[in-house]
Amino acid sequence: MTGNEIVSETSTKTTAGEDILGRVEEMQRGLDGSYRDEIVEAIYQDAEAITRKVVRTSETASYPWDQKLDRIVTSRIWGLPFMALLLGVVFWITISGANVPSSLLAEGLFWLGARGVELFEWLGMPWWVTGFIWHGVYRGLAWVIAVMLPPMAIFFPIFTILEDLGYLPRVAFNVDALFKKAGAHGKQALTMSMGLGCNAAGVVACRVIDSPRERLIAILTNNFMPCNGRWPTLIILATLFVAAAFPPAFAAMAAAGSLVLIVLIGAATTLLVSAVLSRSFLRGEASSFTLELPPYRRPSILRVLYTSLIDRTIFVLWRAVVMAVPAGGVIWLLSNIHAGGQSLTVWVSQWLEPVGRAIGLDGVILLAYIIAIPANEIVVPTIIMAYTGAGMMIELDTMAELQHLLVNQQGWTLLTAVCLMLFSLLHNPCSTTMWTVYRETKSVKWTVVSGLMPLAIAFLLLFIVAQTAYWVMGLAGW
């Protein structure tokens, strides 16, 4: 290397360094305080400029396919719509794919339960022992497994594939600006996505956020993403009340659209609550982080199967099973213990009736959600059990029978459906999620807050919606 080349190389390095230092000093004199992002951008621009001097490319060379794809999925115009469309496709695959396995699994588990009842009767067990164990504890357990396992076995592998593929960091990139304005962390978008499968898994995923303050915000707001335990209720309401208002050709599309809308409402609520927390109880500056988008890569099948089925599906299902065991027993006891000629289910639901009507629901719905704190999957069968007076959780054979029970016999309206969908989205997390919150935060205070805060928000919003609707209907003479 000649002396002139050494001087030239040194001059190039000095020029690049002075350029970066000059930009730093200029940004430090600025008032926007965003110079960290500008520093990183300047470094990458200089690196790209140096690379162009070293690496020769053809004048007619086109962008690689991954850069072309990133121009769409990270676009300010198309990035978020693409994300919403992909979310809708994932929902459609999960819901459609889980219907048949859930039905088959339920039939098999309930068949096994019926054989257990026959065995206990043959052994001469007292009726209350048979009822408590098989009609209560076991039936509640079977319902949770049948409802949770198939959707998780579909959703979590899809989620893991997107994670392995390299798309999830691009989701964080698309919404980082929104979370930064809310005083939260951009990686919270990843934990929210995980919460769509299970909020307990979403809370665990908050470990990817380094800042303790922003991690706590993500933990406290993950509940606003509807997990698969809430989907049965949301799907039934979307089918009975939303899809029914459209022609058959557009019914399925309308139902799926309403579910995406619910998710968007949950995301908006997450941002709003995060902003309030970051400016009040958890005040602080949003931390900056440099997100270098990884290259797209082929997912590893073994890793996808292990991570999605073992680390996520089995882990979450086991916690839900443990929590669901006492719930089934409580449901059976409330339905089979009578006082004054009525079951405890009737007494409690009547006591809750005024509160339920004030927020557009009724006492039976509130009772079902109280009983379903261990597992949201049992909300619908508990409601059916209470309305029909059955002594155990049951399922109607067709949607027409369910519509007749809810609309014709119990007087459910579109207002009931809207309020119930909002309540299902915003109410307190299940006991599995709350236990996970405690395990992650090691704080009783924040665990209590994680349960009461969304419940208070749900009651306040539903009260405003219901009372406004009652006032409008009163003015219209309905």
N, C-alpha and C positions, 0 to 999 in steps of 0.2 A: 504494500500500500504506500503510495507516494505521500509526500508532505501536503500537497494540495488536496488530496482526497481526505486526509485526516482533518485538515482545517475545514473542508466542506462538510464532512459528517458532523464535526463538532458544532459548526455553525447551524446546521439543520436542527440538531438537538436543542441548542440554545434558543433558536427562534421559536421552536414548539413550546419549550418551557416558559419562555417569556410571554408567549401568547396566552398560555393557561394562567400564569400569575397575573397578567394584565387583566384578564377577564374576572379573576377572583377579586382583585382590588376594586374593579368597577362595580361588581355585584355587591360587594360588602358596603360600598357607598350608597347602594340603592336602598329603597324603603320596603321592598316587597318581602324580604326575608326568605326568598326561595332559591338562594344562590347555591345550595347543595345540589339541587337537581341540575342547575346550570353547569356546575363544575363537572358532574358526571357526563353530561351531554357534550361539554367541550372536550373532555378526555376522549370520548368515543369518536368525535369528529376529527380530532387530530390523529387518532389511531387509523381511522379510515383513510385520511389524506396520506399518511405514511405508507399504508398498504398499497394505495394506488400507484405510488412511485416505485414500489418494489415488484409488485405482481402485475404482469402484463395480461390484458384481456383483449379479446377481439372487439372491434368497434361495433360489431353487430350482435354481440353476446346479449342474451336476454336474461331477465331475472330468473333465478332458480324457482322451482315450483313452490317451495316452502315460503319464499318471500312473496310470491303472488298470492298464496293463501293467506298470509299474514296481512296483506293489504285489505283483505275482506274481514277476517275475524277480529282484527284490532282496529278497524276503521272507526272513526268518530261517527260516521253515518250508519254503517252496516254492522258494526261490532255488537251493539246491544240487541238489535232485531234478530241477528243470527243466533245470539245466545238464547233469546226467548223462543225462537223456533226450535233450536236444538233441545231446549228444556221440554217443550211440548211433545217432541218426538220421543224423548226418554219416558215421559209420563205415559204416552200412548202405548209404548212397548211394555212398560211395567204393568200397567193396568190390564191391558188386553192379554198379556202373557200369563198373568197371575190368576186370572179368573178360573180357568179350568183346573189347574193344580190345587188352588185353594178349595174348590168344591170337592174334588176327589179326596184331598187330605182330610177335610171335615167329615165326609162320609165315612172314611176309614176309621178315624178317631172316634166318631160317635157310634159306629158299629162296635168297636172295641168296648166303649162305655156300656152299651146295651148288654154285652156279654158279661161285663163286670156286675151289672145289676142282677142278671139272672143267677150268677154265681152266689152273690150275697143272699138272694132270696132262697136259693137252694140250701145254703148253710143255715138259714133261719135267723139271719141278722135282723135286729129291730129296724123298722121302716126309716126311722130318723138317722140311723147310722148309714144305711144304704143311700138315702137321699142326700145327706151332707157330703159324703165322700164322692159318690158317682154323679149325682145331679147337680151338686154344688161345686166342690173343689175340682174334680176331674173335668167337668163340662166347661168350666171357665178356663181351665188350663188348655183344653183341646181347642177352644175357640181362639185363644191368643196364638197358639202355634199355627193353626190353619190360616189365620188372617195375616200373621206377620211373616212367616217363613218364605212363602213363594215370592211376595214382592221384594223382600230383602235379597233373596237369592238371584233376582233379576237386576234390581237397581244397583246394588253394591258392585257387581262385576262391571256393569256399564260405567259406573263412576270411576272404578279403578282403571278401566281401559282408557277413559278420557284423561285420567291422571298420568298414566304411563305414556300415552300418546303425546303429552305436552300441551294439551289444550287448557287445563285448569289454570296454569300461570297466566295465560292470556285472558282468562275471565277476571283474574285479579287486576290485570293491567287495565282492562276496560272500565272497571268500576272504582279504581283506586282514587280518582279525583273526587267521586261522591263520598267515599268514606273519609277522605282527608278533610273535606268540608264539614263532615259530621264530627270531626275530632277522633276518628277511629282509625284502624289499620286496614290497609288494602287487602291483606291476607284474610280478613274476616269474611270476604266473599267465598273463600274456599271452605271455611267452617260452616257457612250457611248452606252451601251446596251439599255438604255431608249431612247436615241436619234434615234435608229433604228425605233422606233414608231413615234416619233415627236421630233424635235430638241428643240422646246420650252419646252417640258416636260423634256428633257435631261438637259437643262440649269437650270431648277428649281431643278432637282435632285442633282445638284452640291452642294446644301446646306449640303449634308452629309460630305463634306470635310471641316475640321475645319480650316486648314491653309488658310488665305485670298489669299496668293500668288498662291498656288496650286489650289485653287478654281477658281481663275481668269484664270489660264491656261486651266483648264477643260472647263470653259465657252467659251473661245475663240476658242477652238478646237473641240467643240461638233458638229459643222456644218459639219465636214468631215465624219460623219456617215450619210448615205443616209436615210432620213425619208420617210414615206409612201407617201408623196406628190411627191417624185421623182421616186417612183417605177413604175408608169404607163409608163413613158418615158423609163426607163431601161428595163422593161419587153418587150415592143414593139421592142426595138433595139435587145435585146437578141433573140427574136423570129424570127424577119425578117432577121437578119444577122448572128447570131451565130448558132441557131438551124437549119437554112436552109443549113448550110454547113455539116451537119451530116445526116446519115440515119434516117428515121422516128423513128426507135426503140430507138435511142439514142438522139433524138432531145430535148426532155423535160429535160433529164439529163444534156445535154450540156448547155441549157439555164439557168438551176438552178445553174450549176457550174460557169457560167460567172457572175451571180449575187453574189455568195459567193466570187469570186475573186475581184469584185468591193468593197465589204465590207472589204476584207483584204487589198486592196490598201488604202481604207479610214483609216483603223487602223494604217497602216504603216505611212501614212501622219500625222496622229494625233501624233504618237510617235516622228516623225522627227520635226514637228513644235513645239511640247512641249519641246523638247530638245533645239531647237534654242531659244525659249522664255526664258527658265529657265537659259540660259547662256548669255543672252543679256539684254533685256528690263525688264525681271522679274527674275533677277539673285537671287539665294539663294540656300540654302541646302534643299534637299528633307527631309521632316519631316518623322520620323519613327512612326509607329503605330503597336500595337499588335492586330492581327486579330485572335480571338479565333473562330474556326469554330463551328457554332451552330449545334446541332443535327438535323437530318432530322425529319420533323414533317408533319403531315397531314394538308394540306391547309384548311383554314376556308372559306367555300363557300360564306357566307355573306360578309366577309371582301374582298374576291376576287372580288365579284360583285360590291361592293360599291367603292373600291379603283380604279378598272380598268374602270368602266363605269361612275362614277360620278366625282371622283377626277381627272381622267386622260382624258378619252374619251370626255365627255361633256365639260370639262374645255378647252381642246385644240381646239375642234371643234368650240366652241363659239368664241374664239379669231380668228380662221381662217375665220369664217363667217363674222365677223366684218370687217376684212381686205379685203375679197373678194368682198364685195359689190361695192366699187369704181372701182375695176379692171374690172368688167363686163361692167360698164358704159364706161370706157375709151376705151375698145376694140370696143364697138359698135360705139363710136364717131369716132375713127380712121378709121373704115371701111366704114362709111357712110358720112363723110365729104370729099368732093372732091375739088381739086384745079388743074387747068390745065388739066382736063380730067382724073385725077388719084386720087385715095383715098389717105388719109394721110398714110395709112398702106404701100402703094407702095412707096411713097416718102421717108418715114423713112427707110424702108428696103433697098432701093437702096442706101441711104446715108451710111448705115451700112455695105453694101456689101464688100468693100475692107478690112475692119477690120475682118469681118467674114471669108473671104477667107484666110486671113493670118494665121488664127488659125484652118483651116480645116473645118469651118462651112460656113454659109452664112448670109446675112443680115436679112432674115426672122427669122432664129433661134435666133439671138441676140435680135431682136425686141420682139419675144415671151417671152424670159426670162426677158426682161425689164418690159413688161406688167405683167408678172407673179410674180413680186416681192411680191405682197400680198399673193399669193398662187401658189405653183409650180404645183398644180393639173391641171391648165388650159394651160400648155405649149403645149401639143399635139393638143388639139382642136384649139388653136390659130394658130399654124403652119398650120394645115389643112385649116383653114379659110383664111389665107393669101395666100396660094398656089392656092386655088380654086376660090378666089375672092368673096367668100360668104360674106354677110353683117352681119353675126352673127356666133358664134361658132357652128360648126357642127361636127358630128362623122360619119365616114364611116361604112358601114354595116359589111364588112368582112376585114380580114387581107390582102386578095389578092388585094382588091381595094386600101388599104393603101400602099401596096408594089408597085403597079403600079404607084401611085401618086408620091411616094418618089423616087423610083429607076428609073423607065422608063421616067417619065415626068420631074422630078427635078434633076436627075443625082446623087442621093446619092450613095456613095460607102462604102466599108468597112472602109476606112479612116474616112469618115463622121461619121459613127456609132461609131467608137472608140473615136474620138474626142468629140462627143456629150455625150457619156457615161462618159468620164472623166470630161467634163464640168458640167454635171448634178451632179456628185459627189462633185466637188470642188468649184462650184460657190458660190456667196454670199448667206447668209441665207435669208429666207423670212421675210417679215416685222413683222409677228407674233413673230418669234424668236428674231429679233432685238429689238422689244419692250420689250420682256421678258428679254433680256440681260440688257437693261436699268433699268428695274425694279429690277433686282438682283444686279447690280453694282452701280446704282445711279450715273453713269458717262457717259457723252456724248462722251468723248474721247474714252473710251473702247468700247462703242456701235459702233462708227464709225470704229474703228479698227476691230471689229468683222465682219463688212460688207466688208471693203476694202481689208483686208489681204487675205481671201480665194479667192476673185476675182482676185487679183494680181497673186496669185499662179496659179490659173486656166489659166489665159492668158499666163503666162510665160511657163508653161508646154505644153500647146496646141500649142504655137508658135514653140517650139522646136520639138515637135512630127510632126506637119504638115510640117514645113520647111524641116526636115530630110526626110520625106516621099516624098515630091516634088523633092528633090535633087536625091534620089534613083531612083524614077520613071523617072527623066530626064536622068540619066545615062543609065537606061535600055531601054530608048526610048519608054516608055509607053505613 
